[in-house]
Amino acid sequence: MKHTLAKLGIAVAVAVTALSGTADFASAQGMDIYVGPGRHRPPPPDYDRPPPPRFDRRGCDPRQAVDVARSYGLRRARVVDVTPRRVIVDGFGRRGPDTMMFANVRGCPLLGR
């Protein structure tokens, strides 16, 4: 009888230990049940508005192209042509008239001289 009660006590202790370990993991999931109003969050204020005008056009600004051309040593630089692909800047280099082409993307990378 003592052995049966001892085994039963050990089994109960193991079961309680196992259940307390799983209760911690189950409570970490954070399952909540709400009944009634009060949990709906409205969308942010500008959620349904279109983007501002010229939002999608982020190309090379002609003034930035002129500044980059001047930093490369082009004197009296001016923008001659702006296309969807490139910005062309004319000016004078060390050997006379010179032309620089920049890609019409953000940052104005140099395409050629």
PAPA-176169 format. One record per atom (N, C-alpha, C, O, CB): residue number from 1; residue in one letter; x, y, z. Coordinates in Angstrom, 1 decimal, always signed. Glycine has a CB too. Example, Ala and Ser with C-alpha at 12.3 -4.5 7.8 and 13.67 -1.06 7.14 Angstrom:
<pts>
num|residu|xx|yy|zz
1|a|+13.2|-5.7|+7.8
1|a|+12.3|-4.5|+7.8
1|a|+13.2|-3.3|+7.8
1|a|+14.2|-3.3|+8.5
1|a|+11.3|-4.5|+9.0
2|s|+12.8|-2.2|+7.1
2|s|+13.7|-1.1|+7.1
2|s|+12.9|+0.0|+7.9
2|s|+13.4|+1.1|+8.0
2|s|+14.1|-0.6|+5.7
</pts>
This chain:
<pts>
num|residu|xx|yy|zz
1|m|+0.8|-1.2|+0.0
1|m|+0.0|+0.0|+0.0
1|m|+0.9|+1.3|+0.0
1|m|+0.6|+2.2|-0.7
1|m|-0.9|+0.0|+1.2
2|k|+2.0|+1.2|+0.8
2|k|+2.9|+2.3|+0.8
2|k|+3.5|+2.6|-0.5
2|k|+3.6|+3.7|-1.0
2|k|+3.9|+2.1|+1.9
3|h|+3.8|+1.5|-1.2
3|h|+4.4|+1.7|-2.6
3|h|+3.4|+2.3|-3.5
3|h|+3.8|+3.1|-4.4
3|h|+4.9|+0.3|-3.1
4|t|+2.2|+1.9|-3.5
4|t|+1.2|+2.4|-4.4
4|t|+1.0|+3.9|-4.1
4|t|+0.9|+4.7|-5.0
4|t|-0.1|+1.6|-4.2
5|l|+0.9|+4.3|-2.8
5|l|+0.7|+5.7|-2.5
5|l|+2.0|+6.5|-2.9
5|l|+1.8|+7.7|-3.3
5|l|+0.4|+5.9|-1.0
6|a|+3.1|+5.9|-2.7
6|a|+4.4|+6.6|-3.1
6|a|+4.4|+6.9|-4.6
6|a|+4.7|+7.9|-5.1
6|a|+5.6|+5.9|-2.6
7|k|+4.0|+5.8|-5.4
7|k|+4.0|+5.9|-6.8
7|k|+3.0|+6.9|-7.3
7|k|+3.2|+7.7|-8.2
7|k|+3.7|+4.6|-7.5
8|l|+1.8|+6.9|-6.6
8|l|+0.8|+7.9|-6.9
8|l|+1.2|+9.3|-6.6
8|l|+0.9|+10.2|-7.4
8|l|-0.5|+7.5|-6.1
9|g|+1.9|+9.5|-5.5
9|g|+2.4|+10.8|-5.1
9|g|+3.4|+11.3|-6.1
9|g|+3.4|+12.5|-6.5
9|g|+3.0|+10.8|-3.7
10|i|+4.3|+10.4|-6.6
10|i|+5.3|+10.8|-7.6
10|i|+4.6|+11.2|-8.9
10|i|+5.0|+12.1|-9.6
10|i|+6.3|+9.7|-7.8
11|a|+3.6|+10.4|-9.3
11|a|+2.9|+10.6|-10.5
11|a|+2.2|+12.0|-10.4
11|a|+2.2|+12.7|-11.4
11|a|+1.9|+9.5|-10.8
12|v|+1.6|+12.3|-9.3
12|v|+0.9|+13.6|-9.1
12|v|+1.9|+14.7|-9.2
12|v|+1.7|+15.8|-9.8
12|v|+0.1|+13.6|-7.8
13|a|+3.1|+14.6|-8.6
13|a|+4.1|+15.6|-8.6
13|a|+4.6|+15.8|-10.0
13|a|+4.8|+17.0|-10.4
13|a|+5.3|+15.2|-7.7
14|v|+4.8|+14.7|-10.8
14|v|+5.3|+14.9|-12.1
14|v|+4.2|+15.6|-13.0
14|v|+4.5|+16.4|-13.8
14|v|+5.6|+13.5|-12.7
15|a|+3.0|+15.2|-12.8
15|a|+1.9|+15.8|-13.6
15|a|+1.7|+17.3|-13.3
15|a|+1.5|+18.1|-14.2
15|a|+0.6|+15.1|-13.3
16|v|+1.9|+17.7|-12.0
16|v|+1.7|+19.1|-11.6
16|v|+2.9|+19.9|-12.2
16|v|+2.7|+21.0|-12.7
16|v|+1.7|+19.3|-10.1
17|t|+4.1|+19.3|-12.2
17|t|+5.3|+20.0|-12.7
17|t|+5.1|+20.2|-14.2
17|t|+5.4|+21.2|-14.8
17|t|+6.5|+19.2|-12.4
18|a|+4.6|+19.1|-14.9
18|a|+4.5|+19.2|-16.4
18|a|+3.4|+20.2|-16.7
18|a|+3.6|+21.0|-17.7
18|a|+4.1|+17.9|-16.9
19|l|+2.3|+20.3|-16.0
19|l|+1.2|+21.2|-16.3
19|l|+1.7|+22.7|-16.0
19|l|+1.3|+23.6|-16.7
19|l|+0.0|+20.9|-15.5
20|s|+2.4|+22.9|-15.0
20|s|+2.9|+24.2|-14.7
20|s|+3.8|+24.7|-15.8
20|s|+3.9|+25.9|-16.1
20|s|+3.5|+24.3|-13.3
21|g|+4.6|+23.8|-16.3
21|g|+5.5|+24.2|-17.4
21|g|+4.8|+24.6|-18.7
21|g|+5.2|+25.5|-19.4
21|g|+6.5|+23.1|-17.7
22|t|+3.8|+23.9|-19.0
22|t|+3.0|+24.2|-20.2
22|t|+2.1|+25.4|-20.1
22|t|+1.8|+26.1|-21.0
22|t|+2.2|+23.0|-20.6
23|a|+1.7|+25.7|-18.8
23|a|+0.9|+26.9|-18.6
23|a|+1.6|+28.1|-18.9
23|a|+1.0|+29.1|-19.4
23|a|+0.3|+26.9|-17.2
24|d|+2.9|+28.2|-18.6
24|d|+3.7|+29.4|-19.0
24|d|+3.8|+29.6|-20.5
24|d|+3.6|+30.7|-20.9
24|d|+5.1|+29.2|-18.4
25|f|+4.0|+28.6|-21.2
25|f|+4.1|+28.7|-22.7
25|f|+2.7|+29.1|-23.3
25|f|+2.6|+29.9|-24.2
25|f|+4.6|+27.4|-23.3
26|a|+1.6|+28.6|-22.8
26|a|+0.3|+28.9|-23.3
26|a|-0.1|+30.3|-23.0
26|a|-0.7|+31.0|-23.8
26|a|-0.7|+27.9|-22.7
27|s|+0.4|+30.8|-21.8
27|s|+0.0|+32.2|-21.5
27|s|+0.9|+33.2|-22.3
27|s|+0.5|+34.4|-22.4
27|s|+0.2|+32.4|-20.0
28|a|+2.0|+32.8|-22.9
28|a|+2.8|+33.7|-23.6
28|a|+2.2|+34.0|-25.0
28|a|+2.6|+35.0|-25.7
28|a|+4.2|+33.1|-23.8
29|q|+1.2|+33.2|-25.4
29|q|+0.6|+33.5|-26.7
29|q|-0.3|+34.7|-26.7
29|q|-0.5|+35.3|-27.8
29|q|-0.2|+32.3|-27.2
30|g|-0.9|+35.0|-25.6
30|g|-1.7|+36.3|-25.5
30|g|-3.0|+36.2|-26.3
30|g|-3.3|+37.1|-27.0
30|g|-0.9|+37.4|-26.0
31|m|-3.7|+35.2|-26.1
31|m|-5.0|+35.1|-26.8
31|m|-6.0|+35.9|-26.0
31|m|-6.2|+35.6|-24.8
31|m|-5.5|+33.6|-26.9
32|d|-6.7|+36.8|-26.6
32|d|-7.7|+37.6|-25.9
32|d|-9.0|+37.5|-26.6
32|d|-9.1|+37.3|-27.8
32|d|-7.2|+39.1|-25.9
33|i|-10.1|+37.6|-25.9
33|i|-11.4|+37.6|-26.4
33|i|-12.1|+38.8|-25.9
33|i|-12.2|+39.1|-24.7
33|i|-12.2|+36.3|-25.9
34|y|-12.6|+39.6|-26.9
34|y|-13.3|+40.9|-26.6
34|y|-14.7|+40.8|-27.1
34|y|-15.0|+40.3|-28.2
34|y|-12.5|+42.1|-27.2
35|v|-15.6|+41.2|-26.3
35|v|-17.0|+41.2|-26.6
35|v|-17.5|+42.7|-26.5
35|v|-17.4|+43.3|-25.5
35|v|-17.9|+40.3|-25.7
36|g|-18.1|+43.2|-27.6
36|g|-18.6|+44.5|-27.6
36|g|-17.6|+45.5|-28.3
36|g|-16.6|+45.1|-28.8
36|g|-18.8|+45.0|-26.2
37|p|-18.0|+46.8|-28.4
37|p|-17.2|+47.8|-29.1
37|p|-16.0|+48.2|-28.2
37|p|-15.9|+47.9|-27.1
37|p|-18.0|+49.0|-29.4
38|g|-15.1|+48.9|-28.9
38|g|-14.0|+49.4|-28.2
38|g|-12.6|+49.0|-28.6
38|g|-11.6|+49.5|-28.2
38|g|-14.1|+49.2|-26.8
39|r|-12.5|+48.0|-29.5
39|r|-11.2|+47.5|-29.9
39|r|-10.8|+47.8|-31.3
39|r|-9.8|+47.4|-31.8
39|r|-11.1|+46.0|-29.7
40|h|-11.7|+48.5|-32.0
40|h|-11.4|+48.8|-33.5
40|h|-10.6|+50.0|-33.5
40|h|-10.9|+51.1|-32.9
40|h|-12.8|+49.0|-34.2
41|r|-9.4|+49.9|-34.3
41|r|-8.6|+51.1|-34.5
41|r|-8.8|+51.6|-35.9
41|r|-8.7|+50.9|-36.8
41|r|-7.1|+50.7|-34.3
42|p|-9.1|+52.9|-36.0
42|p|-9.3|+53.5|-37.3
42|p|-8.0|+53.6|-38.1
42|p|-6.9|+53.6|-37.5
42|p|-10.0|+54.9|-37.3
43|p|-8.0|+53.6|-39.4
43|p|-6.8|+53.7|-40.2
43|p|-6.1|+55.1|-40.0
43|p|-6.8|+56.0|-39.5
43|p|-7.0|+53.5|-41.7
44|p|-4.8|+55.2|-40.4
44|p|-4.2|+56.5|-40.2
44|p|-4.9|+57.6|-41.0
44|p|-5.6|+57.3|-42.0
44|p|-2.7|+56.4|-40.6
45|p|-4.6|+58.9|-40.7
45|p|-5.4|+59.9|-41.4
45|p|-5.2|+60.0|-42.9
45|p|-6.2|+60.3|-43.6
45|p|-4.9|+61.2|-40.8
46|d|-4.1|+59.7|-43.5
46|d|-3.8|+59.8|-44.9
46|d|-3.9|+58.5|-45.6
46|d|-3.4|+58.3|-46.7
46|d|-2.5|+60.5|-45.2
47|y|-4.6|+57.5|-45.0
47|y|-4.7|+56.2|-45.6
47|y|-5.4|+56.1|-47.0
47|y|-4.9|+55.4|-47.9
47|y|-5.3|+55.2|-44.6
48|d|-6.5|+56.9|-47.1
48|d|-7.3|+56.8|-48.3
48|d|-7.0|+57.9|-49.3
48|d|-7.7|+58.0|-50.3
48|d|-8.7|+56.7|-48.0
49|r|-6.1|+58.8|-49.0
49|r|-5.8|+59.9|-49.9
49|r|-4.7|+59.5|-50.9
49|r|-3.9|+58.7|-50.7
49|r|-5.3|+61.1|-49.1
50|p|-4.8|+60.1|-52.1
50|p|-3.7|+59.8|-53.1
50|p|-2.4|+60.5|-52.7
50|p|-2.5|+61.4|-51.9
50|p|-4.2|+60.3|-54.6
51|p|-1.3|+60.1|-53.2
51|p|-0.1|+60.7|-52.9
51|p|+0.0|+62.2|-53.4
51|p|-0.8|+62.5|-54.4
51|p|+1.1|+59.9|-53.5
52|p|+0.8|+63.0|-52.9
52|p|+0.9|+64.4|-53.3
52|p|+1.3|+64.5|-54.8
52|p|+2.0|+63.5|-55.3
52|p|+1.8|+65.2|-52.4
53|p|+1.0|+65.5|-55.5
53|p|+1.5|+65.7|-56.9
53|p|+3.0|+65.6|-57.0
53|p|+3.7|+66.1|-56.1
53|p|+0.9|+66.9|-57.5
54|r|+3.5|+65.1|-58.1
54|r|+4.9|+64.9|-58.4
54|r|+5.6|+64.0|-57.4
54|r|+6.8|+64.1|-57.2
54|r|+5.6|+66.3|-58.4
55|f|+4.9|+63.2|-56.7
55|f|+5.5|+62.3|-55.7
55|f|+6.3|+61.2|-56.4
55|f|+7.3|+60.8|-55.8
55|f|+4.4|+61.6|-54.8
56|d|+5.8|+60.7|-57.5
56|d|+6.5|+59.6|-58.2
56|d|+7.7|+60.1|-59.0
56|d|+8.5|+59.3|-59.4
56|d|+5.5|+58.9|-59.1
57|r|+7.8|+61.4|-59.3
57|r|+8.9|+61.9|-60.1
57|r|+10.1|+62.3|-59.2
57|r|+10.1|+63.4|-58.7
57|r|+8.5|+63.1|-61.0
58|r|+11.0|+61.4|-59.1
58|r|+12.2|+61.7|-58.2
58|r|+13.4|+61.6|-59.1
58|r|+14.2|+60.7|-58.9
58|r|+12.2|+60.7|-57.0
59|g|+13.5|+62.4|-60.0
59|g|+14.7|+62.4|-61.0
59|g|+15.8|+63.3|-60.5
59|g|+15.8|+63.8|-59.4
59|g|+14.2|+62.7|-62.4
60|c|+16.7|+63.5|-61.5
60|c|+17.8|+64.4|-61.2
60|c|+17.3|+65.9|-61.4
60|c|+16.8|+66.3|-62.4
60|c|+19.0|+64.1|-62.2
61|d|+17.4|+66.7|-60.4
61|d|+17.1|+68.1|-60.4
61|d|+18.1|+68.8|-61.3
61|d|+19.3|+68.6|-61.1
61|d|+17.0|+68.7|-59.0
62|p|+17.7|+69.6|-62.3
62|p|+18.7|+70.3|-63.1
62|p|+19.7|+71.1|-62.3
62|p|+20.8|+71.2|-62.7
62|p|+17.9|+71.2|-64.1
63|r|+19.2|+71.8|-61.2
63|r|+20.2|+72.5|-60.4
63|r|+21.2|+71.7|-59.8
63|r|+22.4|+72.0|-59.7
63|r|+19.4|+73.3|-59.3
64|q|+20.8|+70.4|-59.4
64|q|+21.8|+69.5|-58.9
64|q|+22.8|+69.1|-59.9
64|q|+24.0|+68.9|-59.7
64|q|+21.1|+68.3|-58.2
65|a|+22.3|+68.9|-61.2
65|a|+23.2|+68.5|-62.3
65|a|+24.2|+69.6|-62.5
65|a|+25.4|+69.3|-62.8
65|a|+22.4|+68.2|-63.5
66|v|+23.8|+70.8|-62.5
66|v|+24.7|+72.0|-62.7
66|v|+25.7|+72.0|-61.6
66|v|+26.9|+72.2|-61.8
66|v|+23.9|+73.3|-62.8
67|d|+25.3|+71.8|-60.4
67|d|+26.2|+71.8|-59.2
67|d|+27.3|+70.7|-59.4
67|d|+28.4|+70.9|-59.1
67|d|+25.5|+71.6|-57.9
68|v|+26.8|+69.5|-59.8
68|v|+27.8|+68.4|-59.9
68|v|+28.7|+68.7|-61.1
68|v|+29.9|+68.4|-61.0
68|v|+27.0|+67.0|-60.2
69|a|+28.2|+69.2|-62.2
69|a|+29.1|+69.6|-63.3
69|a|+30.1|+70.6|-62.9
69|a|+31.3|+70.5|-63.3
69|a|+28.3|+70.1|-64.5
70|r|+29.7|+71.6|-62.1
70|r|+30.7|+72.6|-61.6
70|r|+31.7|+71.9|-60.7
70|r|+32.9|+72.3|-60.7
70|r|+30.0|+73.7|-60.8
71|s|+31.3|+71.0|-59.9
71|s|+32.3|+70.3|-59.0
71|s|+33.2|+69.4|-59.8
71|s|+34.4|+69.2|-59.4
71|s|+31.6|+69.4|-58.0
72|y|+32.9|+69.0|-61.0
72|y|+33.8|+68.3|-61.9
72|y|+34.7|+69.2|-62.7
72|y|+35.6|+68.8|-63.4
72|y|+33.0|+67.4|-62.9
73|g|+34.5|+70.5|-62.5
73|g|+35.4|+71.5|-63.2
73|g|+34.8|+72.2|-64.4
73|g|+35.6|+72.8|-65.1
73|g|+36.6|+70.8|-63.6
74|l|+33.5|+72.0|-64.7
74|l|+32.9|+72.7|-65.8
74|l|+32.5|+74.1|-65.4
74|l|+31.8|+74.3|-64.4
74|l|+31.6|+71.9|-66.3
75|r|+33.1|+75.1|-66.1
75|r|+32.8|+76.5|-65.9
75|r|+31.6|+77.0|-66.7
75|r|+31.3|+76.5|-67.8
75|r|+34.0|+77.4|-66.1
76|r|+30.9|+78.0|-66.2
76|r|+29.7|+78.5|-66.8
76|r|+28.7|+77.4|-67.3
76|r|+28.2|+77.4|-68.4
76|r|+30.1|+79.4|-68.1
77|a|+28.5|+76.5|-66.4
77|a|+27.6|+75.3|-66.7
77|a|+26.1|+75.8|-66.8
77|a|+25.7|+76.6|-66.0
77|a|+27.8|+74.2|-65.7
78|r|+25.4|+75.2|-67.7
78|r|+24.0|+75.5|-67.9
78|r|+23.3|+74.2|-68.5
78|r|+23.9|+73.5|-69.2
78|r|+23.7|+76.7|-68.8
79|v|+22.1|+74.0|-68.1
79|v|+21.3|+72.9|-68.6
79|v|+20.8|+73.2|-70.0
79|v|+20.2|+74.2|-70.2
79|v|+20.1|+72.6|-67.6
80|v|+21.1|+72.2|-70.9
80|v|+20.7|+72.4|-72.3
80|v|+19.4|+71.6|-72.6
80|v|+18.5|+72.1|-73.3
80|v|+21.8|+72.0|-73.2
81|d|+19.3|+70.4|-72.1
81|d|+18.2|+69.5|-72.4
81|d|+17.9|+68.6|-71.2
81|d|+18.8|+68.1|-70.5
81|d|+18.5|+68.7|-73.7
82|v|+16.6|+68.4|-71.0
82|v|+16.2|+67.4|-70.0
82|v|+15.2|+66.5|-70.6
82|v|+14.2|+66.9|-71.2
82|v|+15.5|+68.1|-68.8
83|t|+15.6|+65.2|-70.7
83|t|+14.7|+64.1|-71.2
83|t|+14.4|+63.2|-70.1
83|t|+14.9|+63.3|-69.0
83|t|+15.5|+63.4|-72.4
84|p|+13.4|+62.2|-70.3
84|p|+13.1|+61.3|-69.3
84|p|+14.3|+60.4|-68.8
84|p|+14.3|+59.9|-67.7
84|p|+12.0|+60.4|-69.7
85|r|+15.3|+60.3|-69.7
85|r|+16.5|+59.4|-69.3
85|r|+17.7|+60.2|-68.9
85|r|+18.5|+59.7|-68.1
85|r|+16.8|+58.6|-70.5
86|r|+17.9|+61.4|-69.4
86|r|+19.1|+62.1|-69.0
86|r|+19.0|+63.6|-69.0
86|r|+18.0|+64.2|-69.5
86|r|+20.2|+61.8|-70.1
87|v|+19.9|+64.3|-68.3
87|v|+20.0|+65.7|-68.2
87|v|+21.4|+66.1|-68.8
87|v|+22.4|+65.6|-68.4
87|v|+19.9|+66.2|-66.7
88|i|+21.3|+67.0|-69.8
88|i|+22.6|+67.4|-70.5
88|i|+22.9|+68.8|-70.1
88|i|+22.1|+69.7|-70.1
88|i|+22.4|+67.3|-72.1
89|v|+24.2|+68.9|-69.7
89|v|+24.7|+70.2|-69.2
89|v|+25.9|+70.6|-70.1
89|v|+26.8|+69.8|-70.3
89|v|+25.2|+70.1|-67.7
90|d|+25.9|+71.8|-70.6
90|d|+27.0|+72.4|-71.4
90|d|+27.7|+73.4|-70.6
90|d|+27.2|+74.0|-69.6
90|d|+26.4|+73.1|-72.7
91|g|+29.0|+73.6|-70.9
91|g|+29.9|+74.5|-70.2
91|g|+31.2|+74.5|-70.9
91|g|+31.4|+74.1|-72.0
91|g|+30.0|+74.3|-68.7
92|f|+32.2|+75.1|-70.2
92|f|+33.6|+75.2|-70.7
92|f|+34.5|+74.4|-69.7
92|f|+34.5|+74.7|-68.5
92|f|+34.0|+76.6|-70.9
93|g|+35.3|+73.5|-70.3
93|g|+36.3|+72.8|-69.5
93|g|+37.6|+73.4|-69.7
93|g|+37.7|+74.6|-70.2
93|g|+36.3|+71.3|-69.9
94|r|+38.7|+72.7|-69.4
94|r|+40.1|+73.2|-69.6
94|r|+40.4|+73.4|-71.1
94|r|+41.2|+74.3|-71.4
94|r|+41.1|+72.3|-68.9
95|r|+39.8|+72.6|-71.9
95|r|+40.2|+72.6|-73.4
95|r|+39.2|+73.3|-74.2
95|r|+39.3|+73.2|-75.5
95|r|+40.5|+71.2|-73.8
96|g|+38.2|+73.9|-73.7
96|g|+37.2|+74.5|-74.5
96|g|+35.8|+74.1|-74.1
96|g|+35.6|+73.5|-73.0
96|g|+37.5|+74.3|-75.9
97|p|+34.8|+74.2|-75.1
97|p|+33.5|+73.8|-74.8
97|p|+33.4|+72.3|-74.5
97|p|+34.1|+71.5|-75.1
97|p|+32.6|+74.1|-76.0
98|d|+32.5|+72.0|-73.5
98|d|+32.4|+70.6|-73.0
98|d|+31.0|+70.3|-72.7
98|d|+30.2|+71.2|-72.3
98|d|+33.3|+70.3|-71.8
99|t|+30.6|+69.0|-72.8
99|t|+29.2|+68.6|-72.5
99|t|+29.3|+67.5|-71.5
99|t|+30.1|+66.6|-71.6
99|t|+28.4|+68.2|-73.8
100|m|+28.4|+67.5|-70.5
100|m|+28.3|+66.4|-69.6
100|m|+26.9|+65.9|-69.6
100|m|+25.9|+66.6|-69.7
100|m|+28.7|+66.8|-68.1
101|m|+26.7|+64.5|-69.5
101|m|+25.4|+63.9|-69.5
101|m|+25.2|+63.2|-68.1
101|m|+26.1|+62.5|-67.7
101|m|+25.2|+62.9|-70.7
102|f|+24.1|+63.4|-67.5
102|f|+23.7|+62.8|-66.2
102|f|+22.5|+62.0|-66.4
102|f|+21.6|+62.4|-67.2
102|f|+23.6|+63.9|-65.1
103|a|+22.4|+60.9|-65.7
103|a|+21.2|+60.1|-65.7
103|a|+20.1|+60.8|-65.0
103|a|+20.3|+61.4|-63.9
103|a|+21.4|+58.7|-65.1
104|n|+18.8|+60.7|-65.5
104|n|+17.7|+61.4|-64.8
104|n|+17.1|+60.5|-63.7
104|n|+15.9|+60.2|-63.8
104|n|+16.7|+61.8|-65.9
105|v|+17.9|+60.2|-62.8
105|v|+17.5|+59.4|-61.6
105|v|+18.1|+60.1|-60.4
105|v|+18.8|+61.1|-60.5
105|v|+18.0|+57.9|-61.7
106|r|+17.6|+59.7|-59.2
106|r|+18.0|+60.3|-58.0
106|r|+19.5|+60.2|-57.8
106|r|+20.1|+59.2|-58.0
106|r|+17.3|+59.7|-56.8
107|g|+20.2|+61.3|-57.5
107|g|+21.6|+61.4|-57.3
107|g|+22.4|+61.9|-58.5
107|g|+23.6|+62.2|-58.3
107|g|+22.1|+60.0|-56.9
108|c|+21.8|+62.0|-59.6
108|c|+22.4|+62.5|-60.9
108|c|+23.8|+61.8|-61.2
108|c|+24.8|+62.5|-61.2
108|c|+22.7|+64.0|-60.8
109|p|+23.8|+60.5|-61.4
109|p|+25.1|+59.9|-61.7
109|p|+25.5|+60.3|-63.1
109|p|+24.7|+60.5|-64.0
109|p|+25.0|+58.3|-61.7
110|l|+26.8|+60.4|-63.3
110|l|+27.4|+60.9|-64.6
110|l|+27.4|+59.7|-65.6
110|l|+27.8|+58.6|-65.3
110|l|+28.9|+61.4|-64.3
111|l|+26.9|+60.1|-66.8
111|l|+26.8|+59.1|-67.9
111|l|+28.0|+59.2|-68.8
111|l|+28.6|+58.2|-69.2
111|l|+25.5|+59.2|-68.7
112|g|+28.4|+60.4|-69.1
112|g|+29.6|+60.6|-70.0
112|g|+29.9|+62.1|-70.1
112|g|+29.1|+63.0|-69.8
112|g|+29.3|+60.0|-71.3
113|r|+31.1|+62.3|-70.7
113|r|+31.5|+63.7|-71.0
113|r|+31.5|+64.0|-72.4
113|r|+31.8|+65.1|-72.9
113|r|+32.9|+64.0|-70.4
</pts>
